[in-house]
Amino acid sequence: MATQIRHISTFLNQWAPPGTKMDYDNVGLLVGDPEAEVKKVITCLDVTDQVVEEAIQNNCELIVAHHPLIFNKIGSINPTNEQGKIIYKLVKNDIGLLVAHTNLDAALDGVSFVLANMLGLDDLRFLNTDYAISKKIRLVTDHGDSTSVLKLLNYYSAEEAHYYNVENRESNLKCYEAIIDKHHLLELKAGLKKEGLLREGGLQVTDLASPSKNFGLGVVGEYPDEGIGQNEFLHLVSQSLNVRAVRYSGSVEKIKTVAVCGGAGVFLKKKAISAGADAFVTADIKYHDYFTEQDNFLLLDVGHYESEYPVAEAIKNELSGAFEDLSVSATTVVTNPVRTYVSEYKPQSI
C-alpha cells in the first residue's frame, strides 16, 4: 500500500503526540490533503521560500518541519507577503506541510535529546519532568476474560495495568487500574466502547500526582570520568554545532554534568542548577539571565537555529527507518536569519 500523508502524520503523533504541545502552538498537518500519496519528503527546521523551492526541484510531496509556518488565523492567502507566498506555492505545487514543534521539544528522543547527542553526552534523561499529562484510570466491568482486557489497555498505551475483584451486590465485577497519558484517552474510550466495555460510570479518570516518564523539557547528560575543561567544552560545542561564536557567562574548572534545551530554554536555568549541572546549553538568553547567582556554573547561548537545526536530520532518520518506500532528505538550505560578524582587528580602547 502506498504511503499517504496521514500515515506519516500518525507516526509523528506517536513519537510526539499533539496533546503535549504548548497551548499557543500550532502543530500537525497545516497544509495539504491527508489522503495524498507521498514518495519524497524533505525535512527542515524552518519553512522558507528557499526550502519550498528545494522541495519543488526534488519533486517532494511533503515537507516535515519543526517550526510552524502558521501560528495565528489567516485572513487571506496570496503571494503579496512572505507567509502567503509560501502557502500559495505549497498549495499550487501540491506539497503538504507537517509540523512537530513544542510536542517534539517534549518528546523522548526529541529536540533536546538530539542536541545532547550532538555534544556527545551519555546517560541522557529529562531535565524537567513536571509535565502533568498522565492520568489514572479505573475501569469497572463484568467482562470474564481479564487477559483480553489487560491486553486492550496495553494496546492503547496504558501502563502498569492490573485488576482486582470488586466486592459488592453485583457478582464477577473486576476493577482495572492503569496509568495513561491524556492524549491516548479518546482512543482508549473508543476502543472500550467498541468492545462493549464502556458502561455508564464504569470508567473514572483522575489526575496523577507523579509526572509522566515519557515527556519532559530539556535533557541532562554526563561526560565520562572526571569530565572536560571549560575551554575544551567551549571548543567542542562550537565544533559540534558549527558555531563561530558562543556567548556565555560563568566559569567552571571541570565540566562533567551538562544540561541542554534546544531553542529558548533559559527558563530551565534553575532546574539545571538543581540537577547539579556544571553547564547549561540553550539559546535566546537575555542580558539579565546571564547573571547565574551560582558559582562553578557555565551558561551558554549557542543560538536558536544552531541548537535546533540537527532535528531536521533526526526527523529524516526516523522517517527513513519507519517507511522503507519513502525517499527522505534533510534540507540543504541554511534557514538561519541571524548573521555573525567576527572582526579580524583588535577593537580600539575606549
C-alpha positions as CSV (number, residue, x, y, z in Angstrom):
1,M,0.0,0.0,0.0
2,A,1.3,3.4,-0.9
3,T,2.3,5.8,1.9
4,Q,0.0,8.7,2.4
5,I,0.4,11.9,4.4
6,R,-1.9,10.5,7.1
7,H,0.4,7.6,7.7
8,I,3.4,9.9,8.3
9,S,1.2,12.1,10.5
10,T,0.2,9.1,12.6
11,F,3.8,8.1,13.0
12,L,4.8,11.6,14.1
13,N,1.9,11.7,16.5
14,Q,3.1,8.5,18.2
15,W,6.6,10.0,18.6
16,A,5.4,13.5,19.6
17,P,1.7,13.5,20.4
18,P,0.0,16.8,19.6
19,G,-1.6,16.7,23.1
20,T,1.8,17.5,24.6
21,K,2.2,20.8,22.7
22,M,2.1,24.2,24.4
23,D,-1.3,26.0,24.3
24,Y,0.0,28.7,21.9
25,D,1.4,26.3,19.4
26,N,0.1,25.0,16.1
27,V,1.2,21.5,15.0
28,G,0.1,18.7,12.8
29,L,-0.9,18.9,9.1
30,L,-1.0,22.6,8.4
31,V,-1.2,22.4,4.6
32,G,-2.3,19.5,2.3
33,D,-4.5,16.5,1.9
34,P,-4.1,13.7,4.4
35,E,-5.0,11.1,1.8
36,A,-2.3,12.4,-0.7
37,E,0.3,9.8,-1.7
38,V,3.9,10.5,-0.7
39,K,7.1,9.2,-2.3
40,K,9.5,12.0,-1.4
41,V,9.8,14.0,1.8
42,I,12.1,16.9,2.8
43,T,12.7,17.8,6.5
44,C,13.7,21.2,7.8
45,L,13.7,23.5,10.8
46,D,12.1,26.5,9.2
47,V,9.8,26.6,6.2
48,T,11.2,29.3,3.9
49,D,10.7,30.1,0.2
50,Q,14.1,28.6,-0.5
51,V,13.1,25.3,1.3
52,V,9.8,25.1,-0.8
53,E,11.8,25.7,-4.0
54,E,14.1,22.9,-3.0
55,A,11.1,20.6,-2.4
56,I,9.8,21.5,-5.8
57,Q,13.1,20.9,-7.5
58,N,13.3,17.4,-5.8
59,N,9.7,16.5,-6.6
60,C,8.8,16.2,-2.9
61,E,5.1,15.9,-2.0
62,L,5.6,16.7,1.7
63,I,7.7,19.0,4.0
64,V,8.1,18.0,7.6
65,A,9.2,21.0,9.7
66,H,9.9,21.8,13.3
67,H,8.8,25.5,13.3
68,P,5.2,26.2,12.3
69,L,4.7,28.3,9.2
70,I,1.2,29.2,10.5
71,F,0.6,30.4,14.1
72,N,-2.4,32.6,14.0
73,K,-5.6,32.7,12.0
74,I,-5.1,33.8,8.4
75,G,-7.4,36.3,6.8
76,S,-6.2,35.7,3.2
77,I,-3.7,33.6,1.2
78,N,-2.0,35.4,-1.6
79,P,1.6,36.0,-2.7
80,T,1.7,39.6,-1.5
81,N,3.6,38.7,1.7
82,E,6.2,36.1,2.6
83,Q,3.8,33.8,4.5
84,G,1.1,34.0,1.9
85,K,3.7,33.5,-0.9
86,I,4.9,30.2,0.8
87,I,1.4,28.8,1.4
88,Y,0.3,29.8,-2.1
89,K,3.3,28.0,-3.5
90,L,2.8,24.9,-1.4
91,V,-0.9,24.6,-2.5
92,K,-0.1,25.3,-6.1
93,N,2.5,22.6,-6.2
94,D,0.6,20.0,-4.2
95,I,3.1,19.9,-1.4
96,G,1.9,19.1,2.1
97,L,3.3,20.6,5.3
98,L,3.5,18.6,8.6
99,V,4.8,20.3,11.8
100,A,6.0,18.9,15.1
101,H,7.1,21.8,17.3
102,T,6.7,22.0,21.1
103,N,5.3,18.5,21.1
104,L,8.7,17.3,19.7
105,D,10.5,19.5,22.2
106,A,8.8,17.5,24.9
107,A,9.2,14.0,23.3
108,L,11.6,11.3,24.3
109,D,14.4,11.4,21.7
110,G,13.1,14.8,20.7
111,V,14.9,18.1,20.1
112,S,16.9,18.4,23.3
113,F,18.0,14.7,23.1
114,V,19.3,15.3,19.6
115,L,21.3,18.3,20.9
116,A,22.7,16.3,23.8
117,N,23.8,13.6,21.4
118,M,25.5,16.2,19.2
119,L,27.5,17.2,22.2
120,G,28.5,13.6,23.0
121,L,26.7,13.3,26.3
122,D,25.8,9.9,27.9
123,D,23.2,8.7,30.4
124,L,20.5,11.1,29.0
125,R,17.4,11.9,31.0
126,F,14.8,14.7,31.0
127,L,15.8,17.8,32.9
128,N,12.2,18.9,33.7
129,T,9.6,16.2,34.2
130,D,6.8,18.4,35.6
131,Y,4.7,17.6,32.7
132,A,1.2,16.9,34.1
133,I,-0.2,14.8,31.3
134,S,-0.5,11.4,33.0
135,K,-3.9,10.2,34.3
136,K,-5.0,7.3,36.4
137,I,-7.9,5.3,35.1
138,R,-10.3,2.9,36.9
139,L,-12.4,0.6,34.7
140,V,-15.2,-1.5,36.4
141,T,-16.6,-4.3,34.2
142,D,-18.0,-7.8,34.5
143,H,-16.1,-9.0,31.4
144,G,-15.0,-12.5,32.1
145,D,-11.7,-12.5,30.2
146,S,-9.3,-10.4,32.3
147,T,-6.3,-11.2,30.0
148,S,-8.1,-9.6,27.0
149,V,-9.0,-6.5,29.0
150,L,-5.4,-6.1,30.1
151,K,-4.2,-6.5,26.5
152,L,-6.7,-3.9,25.3
153,L,-5.5,-1.4,27.9
154,N,-1.9,-2.1,26.9
155,Y,-2.8,-1.7,23.2
156,Y,-3.9,1.9,23.9
157,S,-0.6,2.6,25.7
158,A,-1.9,2.2,29.3
159,E,0.9,1.3,31.7
160,E,1.0,-0.6,35.0
161,A,-2.4,-2.2,34.2
162,H,-3.7,-4.5,36.9
163,Y,-7.1,-5.6,38.3
164,Y,-8.8,-6.8,41.5
165,N,-12.2,-8.3,42.3
166,V,-14.9,-5.8,43.5
167,E,-16.9,-6.9,46.5
168,N,-20.5,-5.6,46.1
169,R,-24.0,-6.7,45.2
170,E,-23.1,-7.5,41.6
171,S,-21.1,-10.6,41.2
172,N,-18.0,-11.1,39.0
173,L,-17.1,-7.4,38.8
174,K,-13.5,-6.5,38.4
175,C,-11.8,-3.1,38.7
176,Y,-8.9,-2.5,36.3
177,E,-6.4,0.3,37.1
178,A,-3.7,1.8,34.9
179,I,-1.7,4.9,34.1
180,I,-2.2,6.6,30.7
181,D,-1.1,9.8,29.1
182,K,-4.1,12.1,28.4
183,H,-3.7,12.2,24.6
184,H,-4.4,8.4,24.5
185,L,-7.7,8.8,26.4
186,L,-10.1,9.4,23.4
187,E,-8.7,6.4,21.6
188,L,-9.0,4.2,24.7
189,K,-12.6,5.2,25.3
190,A,-13.5,4.5,21.6
191,G,-11.8,1.1,21.9
192,L,-13.6,0.2,25.1
193,K,-16.9,1.3,23.6
194,K,-16.3,-0.8,20.5
195,E,-15.7,-3.9,22.7
196,G,-18.8,-3.2,24.8
197,L,-16.7,-2.5,27.9
198,L,-17.6,1.1,28.4
199,R,-20.8,1.4,30.5
200,E,-22.2,4.4,32.3
201,G,-20.0,5.3,35.3
202,G,-17.7,2.4,34.5
203,L,-14.6,4.5,33.6
204,Q,-13.1,7.0,36.0
205,V,-10.2,9.3,35.2
206,T,-8.3,11.2,37.8
207,D,-5.1,13.3,37.9
208,L,-1.9,11.7,38.8
209,A,0.4,13.3,41.4
210,S,3.6,11.9,39.8
211,P,4.7,13.2,36.4
212,S,4.9,11.3,33.1
213,K,8.2,9.5,32.4
214,N,7.6,9.7,28.6
215,F,7.7,13.5,28.2
216,G,9.5,16.5,29.6
217,L,11.6,19.5,28.7
218,G,15.4,19.8,28.4
219,V,17.9,17.0,28.9
220,V,20.7,16.2,31.4
221,G,23.7,14.1,30.5
222,E,27.2,13.2,31.5
223,Y,30.8,13.2,30.2
224,P,32.8,10.1,31.3
225,D,35.4,10.1,34.0
226,E,36.2,13.5,35.5
227,G,34.7,15.5,32.6
228,I,36.4,18.1,30.5
229,G,37.9,21.5,30.9
230,Q,36.0,24.7,30.2
231,N,37.9,25.7,27.1
232,E,37.8,22.2,25.7
233,F,34.0,22.2,26.3
234,L,33.5,25.6,24.5
235,H,35.5,24.3,21.6
236,L,33.6,21.0,21.5
237,V,30.3,22.9,21.5
238,S,31.5,25.2,18.7
239,Q,32.7,22.4,16.5
240,S,29.7,20.1,17.1
241,L,27.1,22.7,16.2
242,N,29.2,24.6,13.7
243,V,29.0,27.8,15.7
244,R,31.6,30.6,15.1
245,A,30.8,32.4,18.3
246,V,29.3,31.3,21.6
247,R,28.0,33.7,24.2
248,Y,28.5,32.5,27.8
249,S,28.8,33.6,31.4
250,G,30.3,31.9,34.5
251,S,33.4,29.9,35.0
252,V,34.0,26.2,35.7
253,E,37.2,24.2,36.0
254,K,35.8,20.8,35.0
255,I,32.5,20.1,33.3
256,K,31.0,16.6,33.8
257,T,27.2,17.1,34.1
258,V,25.6,19.2,31.3
259,A,22.0,20.3,30.8
260,V,20.7,21.3,27.4
261,C,17.5,22.7,26.0
262,G,17.1,23.3,22.3
263,G,15.6,26.8,21.5
264,A,14.7,29.4,24.1
265,G,15.2,27.4,27.3
266,V,16.7,29.7,29.8
267,F,13.6,29.4,31.9
268,L,15.0,26.0,32.9
269,K,18.2,27.5,34.3
270,K,17.2,26.9,38.0
271,K,16.3,23.3,37.1
272,A,19.7,22.8,35.5
273,I,21.4,24.1,38.7
274,S,19.2,22.0,40.9
275,A,20.1,18.9,38.7
276,G,23.8,19.5,39.5
277,A,24.7,20.6,36.0
278,D,28.1,22.2,35.6
279,A,26.9,23.8,32.3
280,F,23.7,24.6,30.6
281,V,23.5,24.9,26.8
282,T,20.5,26.7,25.3
283,A,19.6,29.8,23.2
284,D,17.9,33.2,23.2
285,I,19.3,34.3,26.6
286,K,18.5,37.9,27.7
287,Y,21.2,40.0,29.3
288,H,20.0,39.8,32.9
289,D,19.6,36.0,32.6
290,Y,23.4,35.7,32.2
291,F,23.7,36.5,35.9
292,T,23.5,33.0,37.3
293,E,24.0,33.7,41.0
294,Q,25.7,30.3,41.1
295,D,29.4,29.6,41.4
296,N,31.1,27.0,39.2
297,F,28.3,27.1,36.6
298,L,28.6,27.9,32.9
299,L,25.6,29.3,30.9
300,L,25.9,29.1,27.1
301,D,23.8,30.7,24.3
302,V,24.6,28.9,21.1
303,G,21.9,30.5,19.0
304,H,18.3,29.3,18.4
305,Y,19.0,27.9,14.9
306,E,22.2,26.2,16.0
307,S,20.6,24.5,18.9
308,E,17.8,23.0,16.8
309,Y,18.8,22.5,13.2
310,P,20.1,19.0,13.9
311,V,16.5,17.9,14.5
312,A,15.9,18.0,10.7
313,E,18.4,15.2,10.2
314,A,16.9,13.3,13.2
315,I,13.4,13.5,11.7
316,K,14.8,12.3,8.4
317,N,16.4,9.3,10.0
318,E,13.2,8.4,11.9
319,L,11.0,8.6,8.8
320,S,13.5,6.7,6.7
321,G,13.6,3.9,9.3
322,A,9.8,3.8,9.6
323,F,8.9,4.0,5.8
324,E,11.1,1.9,3.6
325,D,9.3,3.1,0.4
326,L,10.0,6.8,1.2
327,S,12.9,8.9,-0.1
328,V,13.6,11.3,2.7
329,S,16.2,14.1,2.7
330,A,17.0,17.0,5.1
331,T,17.1,20.4,3.6
332,T,20.5,21.8,2.4
333,V,19.2,25.3,2.9
334,V,20.6,27.2,5.9
335,T,17.4,28.9,7.1
336,N,19.1,30.8,9.9
337,P,18.3,34.5,9.5
338,V,21.0,35.6,12.0
339,R,24.5,36.5,10.8
340,T,27.6,36.9,12.9
341,Y,30.4,39.3,12.1
342,V,33.8,38.3,13.7
343,S,36.3,41.1,13.4
344,E,39.9,40.3,12.5
345,Y,41.0,43.6,14.1
346,K,41.5,44.4,17.7
347,P,38.9,47.0,18.9
348,Q,40.3,50.3,19.9
349,S,40.3,51.0,23.6
350,I,37.6,53.4,24.8
